[in-house]
């Protein structure tokens, strides 16, 4: 997880503060977007290319 050193994690503005199932995203890293479970900040993280992440998010928006 050394490649995620310096990651600035943020939760969705739609996340509640009741400890629900949330994800955090770090998109400040060069060439990488990282995603992790907010309840397990020291656990594993998934990494995506920025293009793949944008396509994923666009797909979610299209489904809403």
mmCIF file as Biopython writes it, N, C-alpha, C and O atoms, coordinates in Angstrom:
data_model
#
loop_
_atom_site.group_PDB
_atom_site.id
_atom_site.type_symbol
_atom_site.label_atom_id
_atom_site.label_alt_id
_atom_site.label_comp_id
_atom_site.label_asym_id
_atom_site.label_entity_id
_atom_site.label_seq_id
_atom_site.pdbx_PDB_ins_code
_atom_site.Cartn_x
_atom_site.Cartn_y
_atom_site.Cartn_z
_atom_site.occupancy
_atom_site.B_iso_or_equiv
_atom_site.auth_seq_id
_atom_site.auth_asym_id
_atom_site.pdbx_PDB_model_num
ATOM 1   N N  . UNK A ? 1  ? 0.820   -1.181 0.000   1.0 0.0 1  A 1 
ATOM 2   C CA . UNK A ? 1  ? 0.000   0.000  0.000   1.0 0.0 1  A 1 
ATOM 3   C C  . UNK A ? 1  ? 0.869   1.252  0.000   1.0 0.0 1  A 1 
ATOM 4   O O  . UNK A ? 1  ? 0.370   2.354  0.229   1.0 0.0 1  A 1 
ATOM 5   N N  . UNK A ? 2  ? 2.146   1.094  -0.252  1.0 0.0 2  A 1 
ATOM 6   C CA . UNK A ? 2  ? 3.052   2.242  -0.310  1.0 0.0 2  A 1 
ATOM 7   C C  . UNK A ? 2  ? 2.648   3.222  -1.392  1.0 0.0 2  A 1 
ATOM 8   O O  . UNK A ? 2  ? 2.856   4.426  -1.247  1.0 0.0 2  A 1 
ATOM 9   N N  . UNK A ? 3  ? 2.066   2.714  -2.489  1.0 0.0 3  A 1 
ATOM 10  C CA . UNK A ? 3  ? 1.676   3.617  -3.571  1.0 0.0 3  A 1 
ATOM 11  C C  . UNK A ? 3  ? 0.536   4.542  -3.174  1.0 0.0 3  A 1 
ATOM 12  O O  . UNK A ? 3  ? 0.219   5.482  -3.902  1.0 0.0 3  A 1 
ATOM 13  N N  . UNK A ? 4  ? -0.084  4.286  -2.023  1.0 0.0 4  A 1 
ATOM 14  C CA . UNK A ? 4  ? -1.178  5.135  -1.552  1.0 0.0 4  A 1 
ATOM 15  C C  . UNK A ? 4  ? -0.737  6.119  -0.468  1.0 0.0 4  A 1 
ATOM 16  O O  . UNK A ? 4  ? -1.561  6.833  0.104   1.0 0.0 4  A 1 
ATOM 17  N N  . UNK A ? 5  ? 0.557   6.152  -0.193  1.0 0.0 5  A 1 
ATOM 18  C CA . UNK A ? 5  ? 1.075   7.135  0.756   1.0 0.0 5  A 1 
ATOM 19  C C  . UNK A ? 5  ? 0.770   8.526  0.221   1.0 0.0 5  A 1 
ATOM 20  O O  . UNK A ? 5  ? 1.033   8.819  -0.946  1.0 0.0 5  A 1 
ATOM 21  N N  . UNK A ? 6  ? 0.230   9.358  1.051   1.0 0.0 6  A 1 
ATOM 22  C CA . UNK A ? 6  ? -0.132  10.707 0.633   1.0 0.0 6  A 1 
ATOM 23  C C  . UNK A ? 6  ? -1.553  10.830 0.118   1.0 0.0 6  A 1 
ATOM 24  O O  . UNK A ? 6  ? -1.990  11.916 -0.262  1.0 0.0 6  A 1 
ATOM 25  N N  . UNK A ? 7  ? -2.279  9.710  0.105   1.0 0.0 7  A 1 
ATOM 26  C CA . UNK A ? 7  ? -3.672  9.756  -0.365  1.0 0.0 7  A 1 
ATOM 27  C C  . UNK A ? 7  ? -4.503  10.621 0.580   1.0 0.0 7  A 1 
ATOM 28  O O  . UNK A ? 7  ? -4.393  10.510 1.801   1.0 0.0 7  A 1 
ATOM 29  N N  . UNK A ? 8  ? -5.329  11.478 -0.001  1.0 0.0 8  A 1 
ATOM 30  C CA . UNK A ? 8  ? -6.282  12.282 0.768   1.0 0.0 8  A 1 
ATOM 31  C C  . UNK A ? 8  ? -7.664  11.660 0.543   1.0 0.0 8  A 1 
ATOM 32  O O  . UNK A ? 8  ? -8.263  11.807 -0.523  1.0 0.0 8  A 1 
ATOM 33  N N  . UNK A ? 9  ? -8.144  10.976 1.552   1.0 0.0 9  A 1 
ATOM 34  C CA . UNK A ? 9  ? -9.395  10.241 1.457   1.0 0.0 9  A 1 
ATOM 35  C C  . UNK A ? 9  ? -10.575 11.156 1.745   1.0 0.0 9  A 1 
ATOM 36  O O  . UNK A ? 9  ? -10.502 12.035 2.604   1.0 0.0 9  A 1 
ATOM 37  N N  . UNK A ? 10 ? -11.668 10.936 1.012   1.0 0.0 10 A 1 
ATOM 38  C CA . UNK A ? 10 ? -12.897 11.690 1.267   1.0 0.0 10 A 1 
ATOM 39  C C  . UNK A ? 10 ? -14.098 10.772 1.070   1.0 0.0 10 A 1 
ATOM 40  O O  . UNK A ? 10 ? -14.068 9.849  0.257   1.0 0.0 10 A 1 
ATOM 41  N N  . UNK A ? 11 ? -15.142 11.043 1.821   1.0 0.0 11 A 1 
ATOM 42  C CA . UNK A ? 11 ? -16.400 10.310 1.688   1.0 0.0 11 A 1 
ATOM 43  C C  . UNK A ? 11 ? -17.328 11.084 0.778   1.0 0.0 11 A 1 
ATOM 44  O O  . UNK A ? 11 ? -17.162 12.285 0.565   1.0 0.0 11 A 1 
ATOM 45  N N  . UNK A ? 12 ? -18.286 10.391 0.256   1.0 0.0 12 A 1 
ATOM 46  C CA . UNK A ? 12 ? -19.316 11.034 -0.547  1.0 0.0 12 A 1 
ATOM 47  C C  . UNK A ? 12 ? -20.081 12.040 0.291   1.0 0.0 12 A 1 
ATOM 48  O O  . UNK A ? 12 ? -20.281 11.843 1.489   1.0 0.0 12 A 1 
ATOM 49  N N  . UNK A ? 13 ? -20.499 13.100 -0.336  1.0 0.0 13 A 1 
ATOM 50  C CA . UNK A ? 13 ? -21.329 14.082 0.371   1.0 0.0 13 A 1 
ATOM 51  C C  . UNK A ? 13 ? -22.682 13.490 0.734   1.0 0.0 13 A 1 
ATOM 52  O O  . UNK A ? 13 ? -23.404 14.062 1.552   1.0 0.0 13 A 1 
ATOM 53  N N  . UNK A ? 14 ? -23.036 12.367 0.146   1.0 0.0 14 A 1 
ATOM 54  C CA . UNK A ? 14 ? -24.302 11.697 0.452   1.0 0.0 14 A 1 
ATOM 55  C C  . UNK A ? 14 ? -24.164 10.693 1.590   1.0 0.0 14 A 1 
ATOM 56  O O  . UNK A ? 14 ? -25.152 10.079 1.994   1.0 0.0 14 A 1 
ATOM 57  N N  . UNK A ? 15 ? -22.962 10.519 2.108   1.0 0.0 15 A 1 
ATOM 58  C CA . UNK A ? 15 ? -22.753 9.601  3.227   1.0 0.0 15 A 1 
ATOM 59  C C  . UNK A ? 15 ? -23.352 10.191 4.496   1.0 0.0 15 A 1 
ATOM 60  O O  . UNK A ? 15 ? -23.303 11.400 4.724   1.0 0.0 15 A 1 
ATOM 61  N N  . UNK A ? 16 ? -23.908 9.325  5.303   1.0 0.0 16 A 1 
ATOM 62  C CA . UNK A ? 16 ? -24.448 9.784  6.585   1.0 0.0 16 A 1 
ATOM 63  C C  . UNK A ? 16 ? -23.409 9.563  7.671   1.0 0.0 16 A 1 
ATOM 64  O O  . UNK A ? 16 ? -22.411 8.878  7.448   1.0 0.0 16 A 1 
ATOM 65  N N  . UNK A ? 17 ? -23.629 10.121 8.804   1.0 0.0 17 A 1 
ATOM 66  C CA . UNK A ? 17 ? -22.677 9.980  9.911   1.0 0.0 17 A 1 
ATOM 67  C C  . UNK A ? 17 ? -23.092 8.865  10.865  1.0 0.0 17 A 1 
ATOM 68  O O  . UNK A ? 17 ? -22.584 8.799  11.984  1.0 0.0 17 A 1 
ATOM 69  N N  . UNK A ? 18 ? -23.994 7.997  10.453  1.0 0.0 18 A 1 
ATOM 70  C CA . UNK A ? 18 ? -24.483 6.946  11.345  1.0 0.0 18 A 1 
ATOM 71  C C  . UNK A ? 18 ? -23.693 5.646  11.239  1.0 0.0 18 A 1 
ATOM 72  O O  . UNK A ? 18 ? -24.150 4.614  11.729  1.0 0.0 18 A 1 
ATOM 73  N N  . UNK A ? 19 ? -22.531 5.671  10.618  1.0 0.0 19 A 1 
ATOM 74  C CA . UNK A ? 19 ? -21.710 4.472  10.529  1.0 0.0 19 A 1 
ATOM 75  C C  . UNK A ? 19 ? -22.158 3.516  9.447   1.0 0.0 19 A 1 
ATOM 76  O O  . UNK A ? 19 ? -21.834 2.330  9.503   1.0 0.0 19 A 1 
ATOM 77  N N  . UNK A ? 20 ? -22.890 4.000  8.471   1.0 0.0 20 A 1 
ATOM 78  C CA . UNK A ? 20 ? -23.397 3.161  7.394   1.0 0.0 20 A 1 
ATOM 79  C C  . UNK A ? 20 ? -22.307 2.657  6.473   1.0 0.0 20 A 1 
ATOM 80  O O  . UNK A ? 20 ? -21.125 2.939  6.669   1.0 0.0 20 A 1 
ATOM 81  N N  . UNK A ? 21 ? -22.717 1.917  5.479   1.0 0.0 21 A 1 
ATOM 82  C CA . UNK A ? 21 ? -21.788 1.339  4.509   1.0 0.0 21 A 1 
ATOM 83  C C  . UNK A ? 21 ? -21.354 2.421  3.527   1.0 0.0 21 A 1 
ATOM 84  O O  . UNK A ? 21 ? -22.086 2.743  2.591   1.0 0.0 21 A 1 
ATOM 85  N N  . UNK A ? 22 ? -20.183 2.973  3.735   1.0 0.0 22 A 1 
ATOM 86  C CA . UNK A ? 22 ? -19.681 4.059  2.898   1.0 0.0 22 A 1 
ATOM 87  C C  . UNK A ? 22 ? -18.338 3.672  2.295   1.0 0.0 22 A 1 
ATOM 88  O O  . UNK A ? 22 ? -17.623 2.816  2.817   1.0 0.0 22 A 1 
ATOM 89  N N  . UNK A ? 23 ? -18.022 4.308  1.211   1.0 0.0 23 A 1 
ATOM 90  C CA . UNK A ? 23 ? -16.691 4.167  0.637   1.0 0.0 23 A 1 
ATOM 91  C C  . UNK A ? 23 ? -16.004 5.518  0.698   1.0 0.0 23 A 1 
ATOM 92  O O  . UNK A ? 23 ? -16.651 6.564  0.752   1.0 0.0 23 A 1 
ATOM 93  N N  . UNK A ? 24 ? -14.690 5.474  0.689   1.0 0.0 24 A 1 
ATOM 94  C CA . UNK A ? 24 ? -13.883 6.679  0.615   1.0 0.0 24 A 1 
ATOM 95  C C  . UNK A ? 24 ? -13.072 6.606  -0.665  1.0 0.0 24 A 1 
ATOM 96  O O  . UNK A ? 24 ? -12.664 5.524  -1.089  1.0 0.0 24 A 1 
ATOM 97  N N  . UNK A ? 25 ? -12.840 7.746  -1.275  1.0 0.0 25 A 1 
ATOM 98  C CA . UNK A ? 25 ? -12.104 7.828  -2.528  1.0 0.0 25 A 1 
ATOM 99  C C  . UNK A ? 25 ? -10.934 8.781  -2.349  1.0 0.0 25 A 1 
ATOM 100 O O  . UNK A ? 25 ? -11.062 9.827  -1.713  1.0 0.0 25 A 1 
ATOM 101 N N  . UNK A ? 26 ? -9.805  8.413  -2.909  1.0 0.0 26 A 1 
ATOM 102 C CA . UNK A ? 26 ? -8.638  9.307  -2.970  1.0 0.0 26 A 1 
ATOM 103 C C  . UNK A ? 26 ? -8.316  9.494  -4.441  1.0 0.0 26 A 1 
ATOM 104 O O  . UNK A ? 26 ? -7.928  8.547  -5.126  1.0 0.0 26 A 1 
ATOM 105 N N  . UNK A ? 27 ? -8.479  10.720 -4.926  1.0 0.0 27 A 1 
ATOM 106 C CA . UNK A ? 27 ? -8.208  10.984 -6.340  1.0 0.0 27 A 1 
ATOM 107 C C  . UNK A ? 27 ? -7.120  12.032 -6.533  1.0 0.0 27 A 1 
ATOM 108 O O  . UNK A ? 27 ? -7.046  12.683 -7.574  1.0 0.0 27 A 1 
ATOM 109 N N  . UNK A ? 28 ? -6.284  12.183 -5.524  1.0 0.0 28 A 1 
ATOM 110 C CA . UNK A ? 28 ? -5.192  13.153 -5.605  1.0 0.0 28 A 1 
ATOM 111 C C  . UNK A ? 28 ? -3.858  12.519 -6.002  1.0 0.0 28 A 1 
ATOM 112 O O  . UNK A ? 28 ? -2.839  13.209 -6.041  1.0 0.0 28 A 1 
ATOM 113 N N  . UNK A ? 29 ? -3.848  11.238 -6.291  1.0 0.0 29 A 1 
ATOM 114 C CA . UNK A ? 29 ? -2.605  10.537 -6.619  1.0 0.0 29 A 1 
ATOM 115 C C  . UNK A ? 29 ? -2.400  10.500 -8.133  1.0 0.0 29 A 1 
ATOM 116 O O  . UNK A ? 29 ? -3.362  10.303 -8.877  1.0 0.0 29 A 1 
ATOM 117 N N  . UNK A ? 30 ? -1.182  10.683 -8.596  1.0 0.0 30 A 1 
ATOM 118 C CA . UNK A ? 30 ? -0.930  10.689 -10.044 1.0 0.0 30 A 1 
ATOM 119 C C  . UNK A ? 30 ? -1.261  9.336  -10.682 1.0 0.0 30 A 1 
ATOM 120 O O  . UNK A ? 30 ? -0.685  8.310  -10.322 1.0 0.0 30 A 1 
ATOM 121 N N  . UNK A ? 31 ? -2.195  9.353  -11.631 1.0 0.0 31 A 1 
ATOM 122 C CA . UNK A ? 31 ? -2.505  8.146  -12.393 1.0 0.0 31 A 1 
ATOM 123 C C  . UNK A ? 31 ? -3.291  7.093  -11.664 1.0 0.0 31 A 1 
ATOM 124 O O  . UNK A ? 31 ? -3.463  5.994  -12.191 1.0 0.0 31 A 1 
ATOM 125 N N  . UNK A ? 32 ? -3.782  7.380  -10.459 1.0 0.0 32 A 1 
ATOM 126 C CA . UNK A ? 32 ? -4.481  6.367  -9.654  1.0 0.0 32 A 1 
ATOM 127 C C  . UNK A ? 32 ? -5.644  6.988  -8.915  1.0 0.0 32 A 1 
ATOM 128 O O  . UNK A ? 32 ? -5.539  8.087  -8.372  1.0 0.0 32 A 1 
ATOM 129 N N  . UNK A ? 33 ? -6.759  6.270  -8.901  1.0 0.0 33 A 1 
ATOM 130 C CA . UNK A ? 33 ? -7.883  6.593  -8.028  1.0 0.0 33 A 1 
ATOM 131 C C  . UNK A ? 33 ? -8.048  5.392  -7.112  1.0 0.0 33 A 1 
ATOM 132 O O  . UNK A ? 33 ? -8.204  4.266  -7.583  1.0 0.0 33 A 1 
ATOM 133 N N  . UNK A ? 34 ? -8.014  5.627  -5.811  1.0 0.0 34 A 1 
ATOM 134 C CA . UNK A ? 34 ? -8.116  4.540  -4.834  1.0 0.0 34 A 1 
ATOM 135 C C  . UNK A ? 34 ? -9.467  4.614  -4.128  1.0 0.0 34 A 1 
ATOM 136 O O  . UNK A ? 34 ? -10.006 5.696  -3.894  1.0 0.0 34 A 1 
ATOM 137 N N  . UNK A ? 35 ? -10.000 3.440  -3.795  1.0 0.0 35 A 1 
ATOM 138 C CA . UNK A ? 35 ? -11.299 3.329  -3.133  1.0 0.0 35 A 1 
ATOM 139 C C  . UNK A ? 35 ? -11.147 2.340  -1.982  1.0 0.0 35 A 1 
ATOM 140 O O  . UNK A ? 35 ? -10.532 1.284  -2.135  1.0 0.0 35 A 1 
ATOM 141 N N  . UNK A ? 36 ? -11.719 2.695  -0.815  1.0 0.0 36 A 1 
ATOM 142 C CA . UNK A ? 36 ? -11.643 1.800  0.336   1.0 0.0 36 A 1 
ATOM 143 C C  . UNK A ? 36 ? -12.936 1.882  1.145   1.0 0.0 36 A 1 
ATOM 144 O O  . UNK A ? 36 ? -13.746 2.791  0.963   1.0 0.0 36 A 1 
ATOM 145 N N  . UNK A ? 37 ? -13.105 0.921  2.034   1.0 0.0 37 A 1 
ATOM 146 C CA . UNK A ? 37 ? -14.247 0.869  2.950   1.0 0.0 37 A 1 
ATOM 147 C C  . UNK A ? 37 ? -13.974 1.845  4.089   1.0 0.0 37 A 1 
ATOM 148 O O  . UNK A ? 37 ? -12.941 1.754  4.752   1.0 0.0 37 A 1 
ATOM 149 N N  . UNK A ? 38 ? -14.890 2.769  4.317   1.0 0.0 38 A 1 
ATOM 150 C CA . UNK A ? 38 ? -14.670 3.777  5.357   1.0 0.0 38 A 1 
ATOM 151 C C  . UNK A ? 38 ? -14.616 3.173  6.757   1.0 0.0 38 A 1 
ATOM 152 O O  . UNK A ? 38 ? -14.033 3.770  7.663   1.0 0.0 38 A 1 
ATOM 153 N N  . UNK A ? 39 ? -15.212 2.006  6.946   1.0 0.0 39 A 1 
ATOM 154 C CA . UNK A ? 39 ? -15.192 1.360  8.260   1.0 0.0 39 A 1 
ATOM 155 C C  . UNK A ? 39 ? -13.894 0.604  8.512   1.0 0.0 39 A 1 
ATOM 156 O O  . UNK A ? 39 ? -13.635 0.181  9.638   1.0 0.0 39 A 1 
ATOM 157 N N  . UNK A ? 40 ? -13.072 0.430  7.474   1.0 0.0 40 A 1 
ATOM 158 C CA . UNK A ? 40 ? -11.819 -0.318 7.594   1.0 0.0 40 A 1 
ATOM 159 C C  . UNK A ? 40 ? -10.699 0.460  6.907   1.0 0.0 40 A 1 
ATOM 160 O O  . UNK A ? 40 ? -10.171 0.009  5.890   1.0 0.0 40 A 1 
ATOM 161 N N  . UNK A ? 41 ? -10.329 1.626  7.449   1.0 0.0 41 A 1 
ATOM 162 C CA . UNK A ? 41 ? -9.362  2.479  6.763   1.0 0.0 41 A 1 
ATOM 163 C C  . UNK A ? 41 ? -7.968  1.879  6.622   1.0 0.0 41 A 1 
ATOM 164 O O  . UNK A ? 41 ? -7.179  2.348  5.801   1.0 0.0 41 A 1 
ATOM 165 N N  . UNK A ? 42 ? -7.651  0.862  7.398   1.0 0.0 42 A 1 
ATOM 166 C CA . UNK A ? 42 ? -6.335  0.228  7.282   1.0 0.0 42 A 1 
ATOM 167 C C  . UNK A ? 42 ? -6.410  -1.065 6.489   1.0 0.0 42 A 1 
ATOM 168 O O  . UNK A ? 42 ? -5.413  -1.772 6.340   1.0 0.0 42 A 1 
ATOM 169 N N  . UNK A ? 43 ? -7.597  -1.369 5.981   1.0 0.0 43 A 1 
ATOM 170 C CA . UNK A ? 43 ? -7.794  -2.573 5.176   1.0 0.0 43 A 1 
ATOM 171 C C  . UNK A ? 43 ? -7.385  -2.344 3.728   1.0 0.0 43 A 1 
ATOM 172 O O  . UNK A ? 43 ? -6.748  -1.342 3.403   1.0 0.0 43 A 1 
ATOM 173 N N  . UNK A ? 44 ? -7.753  -3.269 2.874   1.0 0.0 44 A 1 
ATOM 174 C CA . UNK A ? 44 ? -7.359  -3.162 1.465   1.0 0.0 44 A 1 
ATOM 175 C C  . UNK A ? 44 ? -8.066  -2.020 0.755   1.0 0.0 44 A 1 
ATOM 176 O O  . UNK A ? 44 ? -9.128  -1.560 1.175   1.0 0.0 44 A 1 
ATOM 177 N N  . UNK A ? 45 ? -7.456  -1.581 -0.316  1.0 0.0 45 A 1 
ATOM 178 C CA . UNK A ? 45 ? -8.040  -0.552 -1.182  1.0 0.0 45 A 1 
ATOM 179 C C  . UNK A ? 45 ? -7.982  -1.053 -2.618  1.0 0.0 45 A 1 
ATOM 180 O O  . UNK A ? 45 ? -7.046  -1.749 -3.012  1.0 0.0 45 A 1 
ATOM 181 N N  . UNK A ? 46 ? -8.981  -0.693 -3.378  1.0 0.0 46 A 1 
ATOM 182 C CA . UNK A ? 46 ? -8.976  -0.977 -4.811  1.0 0.0 46 A 1 
ATOM 183 C C  . UNK A ? 46 ? -8.397  0.233  -5.523  1.0 0.0 46 A 1 
ATOM 184 O O  . UNK A ? 46 ? -8.617  1.368  -5.099  1.0 0.0 46 A 1 
ATOM 185 N N  . UNK A ? 47 ? -7.659  0.002  -6.598  1.0 0.0 47 A 1 
ATOM 186 C CA . UNK A ? 47 ? -7.121  1.119  -7.366  1.0 0.0 47 A 1 
ATOM 187 C C  . UNK A ? 47 ? -7.579  1.010  -8.812  1.0 0.0 47 A 1 
ATOM 188 O O  . UNK A ? 47 ? -7.702  -0.083 -9.366  1.0 0.0 47 A 1 
ATOM 189 N N  . UNK A ? 48 ? -7.825  2.158  -9.401  1.0 0.0 48 A 1 
ATOM 190 C CA . UNK A ? 48 ? -8.303  2.253  -10.764 1.0 0.0 48 A 1 
ATOM 191 C C  . UNK A ? 48 ? -7.511  3.321  -11.496 1.0 0.0 48 A 1 
ATOM 192 O O  . UNK A ? 48 ? -6.941  4.215  -10.871 1.0 0.0 48 A 1 
ATOM 193 N N  . UNK A ? 49 ? -7.473  3.230  -12.807 1.0 0.0 49 A 1 
ATOM 194 C CA . UNK A ? 49 ? -6.951  4.351  -13.579 1.0 0.0 49 A 1 
ATOM 195 C C  . UNK A ? 49 ? -8.024  5.441  -13.532 1.0 0.0 49 A 1 
ATOM 196 O O  . UNK A ? 49 ? -9.203  5.135  -13.354 1.0 0.0 49 A 1 
ATOM 197 N N  . UNK A ? 50 ? -7.638  6.688  -13.687 1.0 0.0 50 A 1 
ATOM 198 C CA . UNK A ? 50 ? -8.649  7.748  -13.695 1.0 0.0 50 A 1 
ATOM 199 C C  . UNK A ? 50 ? -9.728  7.538  -14.763 1.0 0.0 50 A 1 
ATOM 200 O O  . UNK A ? 50 ? -10.903 7.811  -14.519 1.0 0.0 50 A 1 
ATOM 201 N N  . UNK A ? 51 ? -9.334  7.057  -15.932 1.0 0.0 51 A 1 
ATOM 202 C CA . UNK A ? 51 ? -10.311 6.812  -16.999 1.0 0.0 51 A 1 
ATOM 203 C C  . UNK A ? 51 ? -11.317 5.749  -16.591 1.0 0.0 51 A 1 
ATOM 204 O O  . UNK A ? 51 ? -12.518 5.922  -16.797 1.0 0.0 51 A 1 
ATOM 205 N N  . UNK A ? 52 ? -10.841 4.648  -16.013 1.0 0.0 52 A 1 
ATOM 206 C CA . UNK A ? 52 ? -11.739 3.583  -15.569 1.0 0.0 52 A 1 
ATOM 207 C C  . UNK A ? 52 ? -12.678 4.076  -14.486 1.0 0.0 52 A 1 
ATOM 208 O O  . UNK A ? 52 ? -13.864 3.744  -14.493 1.0 0.0 52 A 1 
ATOM 209 N N  . UNK A ? 53 ? -12.162 4.864  -13.555 1.0 0.0 53 A 1 
ATOM 210 C CA . UNK A ? 53 ? -12.992 5.390  -12.473 1.0 0.0 53 A 1 
ATOM 211 C C  . UNK A ? 53 ? -14.079 6.309  -13.027 1.0 0.0 53 A 1 
ATOM 212 O O  . UNK A ? 53 ? -15.238 6.212  -12.623 1.0 0.0 53 A 1 
ATOM 213 N N  . UNK A ? 54 ? -13.717 7.188  -13.935 1.0 0.0 54 A 1 
ATOM 214 C CA . UNK A ? 54 ? -14.699 8.108  -14.518 1.0 0.0 54 A 1 
ATOM 215 C C  . UNK A ? 54 ? -15.782 7.341  -15.285 1.0 0.0 54 A 1 
ATOM 216 O O  . UNK A ? 54 ? -16.955 7.714  -15.243 1.0 0.0 54 A 1 
ATOM 217 N N  . UNK A ? 55 ? -15.394 6.282  -15.976 1.0 0.0 55 A 1 
ATOM 218 C CA . UNK A ? 55 ? -16.375 5.463  -16.692 1.0 0.0 55 A 1 
ATOM 219 C C  . UNK A ? 55 ? -17.320 4.772  -15.711 1.0 0.0 55 A 1 
ATOM 220 O O  . UNK A ? 55 ? -18.523 4.688  -15.959 1.0 0.0 55 A 1 
ATOM 221 N N  . UNK A ? 56 ? -16.781 4.280  -14.606 1.0 0.0 56 A 1 
ATOM 222 C CA . UNK A ? 56 ? -17.596 3.636  -13.574 1.0 0.0 56 A 1 
ATOM 223 C C  . UNK A ? 56 ? -18.605 4.629  -12.999 1.0 0.0 56 A 1 
ATOM 224 O O  . UNK A ? 56 ? -19.796 4.327  -12.915 1.0 0.0 56 A 1 
ATOM 225 N N  . UNK A ? 57 ? -18.135 5.801  -12.607 1.0 0.0 57 A 1 
ATOM 226 C CA . UNK A ? 57 ? -19.023 6.816  -12.023 1.0 0.0 57 A 1 
ATOM 227 C C  . UNK A ? 57 ? -20.071 7.256  -13.049 1.0 0.0 57 A 1 
ATOM 228 O O  . UNK A ? 57 ? -21.239 7.425  -12.698 1.0 0.0 57 A 1 
ATOM 229 N N  . UNK A ? 58 ? -19.677 7.441  -14.294 1.0 0.0 58 A 1 
ATOM 230 C CA . UNK A ? 58 ? -20.630 7.836  -15.329 1.0 0.0 58 A 1 
ATOM 231 C C  . UNK A ? 58 ? -21.714 6.768  -15.487 1.0 0.0 58 A 1 
ATOM 232 O O  . UNK A ? 58 ? -22.885 7.089  -15.691 1.0 0.0 58 A 1 
ATOM 233 N N  . UNK A ? 59 ? -21.316 5.503  -15.391 1.0 0.0 59 A 1 
ATOM 234 C CA . UNK A ? 59 ? -22.293 4.421  -15.469 1.0 0.0 59 A 1 
ATOM 235 C C  . UNK A ? 59 ? -23.273 4.454  -14.317 1.0 0.0 59 A 1 
ATOM 236 O O  . UNK A ? 59 ? -24.452 4.152  -14.499 1.0 0.0 59 A 1 
ATOM 237 N N  . UNK A ? 60 ? -22.807 4.815  -13.134 1.0 0.0 60 A 1 
ATOM 238 C CA . UNK A ? 60 ? -23.704 4.931  -11.985 1.0 0.0 60 A 1 
ATOM 239 C C  . UNK A ? 60 ? -24.698 6.057  -12.180 1.0 0.0 60 A 1 
ATOM 240 O O  . UNK A ? 60 ? -25.881 5.920  -11.867 1.0 0.0 60 A 1 
ATOM 241 N N  . UNK A ? 61 ? -24.211 7.167  -12.698 1.0 0.0 61 A 1 
ATOM 242 C CA . UNK A ? 61 ? -25.074 8.321  -12.914 1.0 0.0 61 A 1 
ATOM 243 C C  . UNK A ? 61 ? -26.132 7.991  -13.961 1.0 0.0 61 A 1 
ATOM 244 O O  . UNK A ? 61 ? -27.289 8.389  -13.824 1.0 0.0 61 A 1 
ATOM 245 N N  . UNK A ? 62 ? -25.736 7.256  -15.015 1.0 0.0 62 A 1 
ATOM 246 C CA . UNK A ? 62 ? -26.690 6.871  -16.054 1.0 0.0 62 A 1 
ATOM 247 C C  . UNK A ? 62 ? -27.786 5.958  -15.500 1.0 0.0 62 A 1 
ATOM 248 O O  . UNK A ? 62 ? -28.907 5.961  -16.010 1.0 0.0 62 A 1 
ATOM 249 N N  . UNK A ? 63 ? -27.475 5.180  -14.467 1.0 0.0 63 A 1 
ATOM 250 C CA . UNK A ? 63 ? -28.436 4.240  -13.889 1.0 0.0 63 A 1 
ATOM 251 C C  . UNK A ? 63 ? -29.369 4.902  -12.874 1.0 0.0 63 A 1 
ATOM 252 O O  . UNK A ? 63 ? -30.391 4.323  -12.505 1.0 0.0 63 A 1 
ATOM 253 N N  . UNK A ? 64 ? -29.029 6.096  -12.428 1.0 0.0 64 A 1 
ATOM 254 C CA . UNK A ? 64 ? -29.829 6.769  -11.388 1.0 0.0 64 A 1 
ATOM 255 C C  . UNK A ? 64 ? -31.121 7.322  -11.924 1.0 0.0 64 A 1 
ATOM 256 O O  . UNK A ? 64 ? -31.898 7.913  -11.173 1.0 0.0 64 A 1 
#
